[in-house]
Amino acid sequence: MPILRQILVCGSLLGIGYAFLYCHQEAAVLTSSLHETNASVNLSQQIASNTYFGPIKPAPGNSQLVRLEVLVRDSPEASGLQIVSVEFNNTNIPLKPRDIYGNRGNASFQVKPGTYPLQWVVNRDKFAWPRSVTHEEVVTVSPRDLWLEVSIEGETVSIR
């Protein structure tokens, strides 16, 4: 009887040991595939973040001209700043009523390299003084630029 008990105990221990090793290997395979998936997601995010979708050659016609787009948006807050007028290089940009995203309008230009004035007027809160504030910015267009985006959102401007 004691020999049969020893064989049974040894068989049980071996079975538990093999089950432990099998589960440990499956967990390692699952973890490595998870790391590979995360690495590929990070790689695809990095590739997407470094992708350039702008023009790759100069504007047709005059190769010295640079495409410039002006995007106009009101402040994102519901009771925030409202843009009254926008002028680029002494050219008035027509504005539409605000849509649900705050977009007011846009304009496209083809300009030679140089510096150009950008001026916009915003209406502030009815309790703030002065109610209307005029902002000015100088847009510098480099001869190396193929395309330039000027985005006005409330009181801030970004030039990319």
C-alpha positions as a printed NumPy array, in Angstrom:
array([[  0.   ,   0.   ,   0.   ],
       [  2.711,   2.564,   0.808],
       [  4.281,   2.109,  -2.662],
       [  0.956,   2.718,  -4.369],
       [  0.464,   5.871,  -2.263],
       [  3.957,   7.133,  -3.2  ],
       [  3.297,   6.574,  -6.913],
       [ -0.018,   8.395,  -6.62 ],
       [  1.582,  11.371,  -4.781],
       [  4.481,  11.578,  -7.268],
       [  2.077,  11.405, -10.238],
       [ -0.041,  14.175,  -8.738],
       [  2.997,  16.389,  -8.144],
       [  4.256,  15.809, -11.69 ],
       [  0.797,  16.606, -13.124],
       [  0.566,  19.835, -11.118],
       [  4.102,  20.795, -12.168],
       [  3.348,  20.23 , -15.862],
       [  0.073,  22.198, -15.577],
       [  1.967,  25.092, -13.929],
       [  4.632,  25.121, -16.677],
       [  1.977,  25.   , -19.423],
       [  0.016,  27.952, -17.933],
       [  3.241,  29.915, -17.408],
       [  4.207,  29.448, -21.08 ],
       [  0.73 ,  30.516, -22.278],
       [  0.93 ,  33.651, -20.11 ],
       [  4.372,  34.477, -21.529],
       [  3.109,  34.07 , -25.118],
       [  0.042,  36.216, -24.347],
       [  2.167,  38.925, -22.71 ],
       [  4.66 ,  39.04 , -25.579],
       [  1.857,  39.307, -28.175],
       [  0.303,  42.106, -26.108],
       [  3.634,  43.971, -26.078],
       [  3.981,  43.476, -29.846],
       [  0.453,  44.819, -30.367],
       [  1.206,  47.879, -28.216],
       [  4.478,  48.41 , -30.067],
       [  2.724,  48.246, -33.436],
       [  0.003,  50.653, -32.222],
       [  2.669,  53.071, -30.964],
       [  4.547,  52.731, -34.247],
       [  1.404,  53.409, -36.287],
       [  0.597,  56.427, -34.099],
       [  4.125,  57.7  , -34.604],
       [  3.911,  57.198, -38.351],
       [  0.533,  58.943, -38.471],
       [  1.772,  61.853, -36.393],
       [  4.71 ,  62.431, -38.743],
       [  2.696,  62.243, -41.954],
       [  2.635,  65.416, -44.08 ],
       [ -0.534,  66.006, -46.088],
       [  0.306,  69.436, -47.553],
       [  1.483,  70.233, -51.068],
       [  4.81 ,  68.856, -52.234],
       [  5.384,  71.235, -55.136],
       [  4.84 ,  74.97 , -55.697],
       [  1.502,  76.403, -56.805],
       [  0.843,  76.069, -60.537],
       [  1.668,  79.115, -62.6  ],
       [  4.114,  81.283, -60.707],
       [  6.525,  79.086, -58.721],
       [  7.356,  81.992, -56.393],
       [  3.816,  82.164, -54.965],
       [  2.985,  80.503, -51.647],
       [ -0.484,  79.22 , -50.801],
       [ -1.852,  80.755, -47.606],
       [ -5.123,  79.843, -45.912],
       [ -6.751,  81.841, -43.115],
       [ -9.216,  79.958, -40.866],
       [-11.429,  82.006, -38.532],
       [-13.179,  80.596, -35.429],
       [-14.892,  82.199, -32.468],
       [-13.762,  81.301, -28.967],
       [-14.775,  77.712, -28.075],
       [-16.698,  78.83 , -24.962],
       [-20.384,  79.554, -25.593],
       [-20.187,  83.013, -24.017],
       [-16.621,  83.626, -25.194],
       [-15.139,  86.059, -27.659],
       [-16.841,  86.685, -30.991],
       [-14.853,  87.806, -33.99 ],
       [-16.277,  90.902, -35.673],
       [-13.915,  91.372, -38.626],
       [-10.689,  89.965, -40.071],
       [ -8.308,  91.65 , -42.5  ],
       [ -5.288,  90.051, -44.162],
       [ -2.992,  92.338, -46.157],
       [ -5.707,  95.024, -46.272],
       [ -8.188,  92.501, -47.733],
       [-11.366,  91.982, -45.717],
       [-12.296,  88.316, -45.095],
       [-16.088,  87.807, -45.187],
       [-17.486,  86.137, -42.06 ],
       [-20.512,  83.87 , -41.794],
       [-22.674,  83.31 , -38.709],
       [-21.098,  80.95 , -36.171],
       [-21.799,  77.251, -36.722],
       [-21.948,  74.681, -33.896],
       [-18.143,  74.34 , -33.905],
       [-17.486,  78.09 , -33.825],
       [-16.315,  78.315, -37.452],
       [-16.856,  81.752, -38.94 ],
       [-15.096,  81.602, -42.279],
       [-11.922,  81.045, -44.249],
       [-10.017,  82.584, -47.11 ],
       [ -7.234,  81.421, -49.405],
       [ -4.49 ,  83.548, -50.889],
       [ -1.445,  83.092, -53.094],
       [  1.248,  85.501, -51.938],
       [  4.906,  86.15 , -52.61 ],
       [  7.407,  85.593, -49.789],
       [  7.514,  88.524, -47.385],
       [  5.669,  89.918, -44.382],
       [  1.952,  90.642, -44.346],
       [ -0.251,  92.31 , -41.711],
       [ -3.109,  90.372, -40.138],
       [ -5.667,  92.286, -38.105],
       [ -8.843,  91.078, -36.394],
       [-11.393,  92.647, -34.066],
       [-13.145,  90.67 , -31.305],
       [-16.143,  91.48 , -29.124],
       [-15.591,  90.525, -25.515],
       [-18.105,  89.91 , -22.741],
       [-20.664,  92.717, -22.351],
       [-19.327,  93.426, -18.841],
       [-15.636,  93.618, -19.823],
       [-14.162,  96.921, -20.901],
       [-13.2  ,  97.723, -23.633],
       [-15.884,  95.73 , -25.386],
       [-14.07 ,  95.558, -28.744],
       [-10.383,  94.703, -28.908],
       [ -8.227,  94.893, -32.035],
       [ -5.436,  92.338, -32.445],
       [ -2.583,  92.542, -34.921],
       [ -0.049,  89.971, -36.064],
       [  2.634,  89.943, -38.736],
       [  2.614,  86.848, -40.948],
       [  6.034,  86.051, -42.376],
       [  6.049,  83.93 , -45.525],
       [  9.366,  82.241, -46.264],
       [ 10.478,  81.449, -49.831],
       [ 10.882,  77.818, -48.714],
       [  7.196,  77.524, -47.742],
       [  4.852,  75.73 , -50.117],
       [  1.748,  76.256, -47.989],
       [  0.914,  78.19 , -44.822],
       [ -2.101,  77.983, -42.507],
       [ -3.115,  80.888, -40.282],
       [ -5.707,  79.871, -37.706],
       [ -7.479,  82.55 , -35.639],
       [ -9.456,  81.337, -32.649],
       [-10.765,  84.125, -30.447],
       [ -7.757,  86.151, -29.274],
       [ -5.14 ,  83.587, -30.289],
       [ -3.534,  82.985, -33.642],
       [ -1.371,  80.089, -34.81 ],
       [  0.713,  80.12 , -37.958],
       [  1.795,  76.746, -39.338]])
